[in-house]
Amino acid sequence: MEIRGLGYVGVGGSNLSDWTSFASGWLGMQMIERGNTIRAFRMDDRQQRLVIDRSLAEGERYFGFEVADATALDTLAARLDAAGVKVRREPAHLADQRCVRDLISFDDPGGNHLEAFHGPAIADTPFQPGRAISGFRTGPLGMGHVVFHVRNIDDLLGFYCDLLGFAVSDYITTPFRAYFLHVNPRHHSVALIETGRQDLHHLMVELFSLDDVGQGYDIALGEPEKIATTLGRHPNDAVTSYYLRSPSGFMLEYGWGGRDVTPGNWTPTEVTVGPSLWGHDRTWLPDDQRAHARALRLKAAAAGERRPLHVLQNTYVQQPGACPWWDAITGRG
């Protein structure tokens, strides 16, 4: 299939200054001013990854998925059209605004506005983070992941898997239904959570360093009312993260340490632990549901549930003094 990963996200919102402070000062993205109506934010060598546009209605959003080239884009458009999905070939001026060579747009069965594109523009200057961070884990994995509230997963699962080419990484059946879908080694680029409504649940970005996440959490603790979910760890993608309330109301997951899957050679399994190994106290839940979630975490702890850390090659070296035997073997003793 053609889709390679999540390339960009656009959000309609009039609060450009709030988003600038949030995305740059809290998350560490680089702000690029685009006139009076748009703020764009970089995460890497791409000209933009996150766009806040006051010309769009509050709550209006678009999600751009990358394909390899023009042929792949045409193939995807043809398959969607044959399945009865209304596909729009967008004009050049919109492609320019998205900083891509060409794009199409269409809606999923839940009403989420999706775009597919090829030829992303590469910036001619190095990425300069808004605060001191080691950087975002993007590249072939894409920008991160999006999770959608849905009324009924069965209405969307076939669309994402059969038409867009996503594959199931794993799924949850209790205490709620959720499916996690991948198109590259990132554990999921899209997830669907059955909550009885249609909306964006959260956008996730991943950092290279756990310290980036911890230091960001310290910043968030200065305004604790903006913390939607406390620091914790998921059992399926193994991400250590916390969730913030974004200026537009949806949540932003800020995490580290996501596991990889093997596209084309992966067997989906049911997730029966969690939805968190520890932490992730969901402050928006009613008291009874928070108590139930806490009980599930304590059950996981009592059962000794653990997950290995997913550490990137060459980014972790054991510190001298942590293991005298290893120090002696390597000559660092």
URRA-V614111 format. One record per helix or strand of 2 or more residues. SS is the DSSP state (h for helix, s for strand). FROM is the first residue (numbers start at 0). TO is the last residue. Records with the same first field share a line. If there is no record, write none. Layout:
SS = FROM-TO / FROM-TO
//
This chain:
s = 4-11 / 29-33 / 37-41 / 49-52 / 60-65 / 87-88 / 101-106 / 112-117 / 144-149 / 166-171 / 177-181 / 189-193 / 198-206 / 226-232 / 239-244 / 250-255 / 268-269 / 277-278
h = 15-25 / 69-81 / 91-97 / 138-140 / 152-154 / 156-162 / 209-220 / 223-225 / 286-301 / 323-329
//
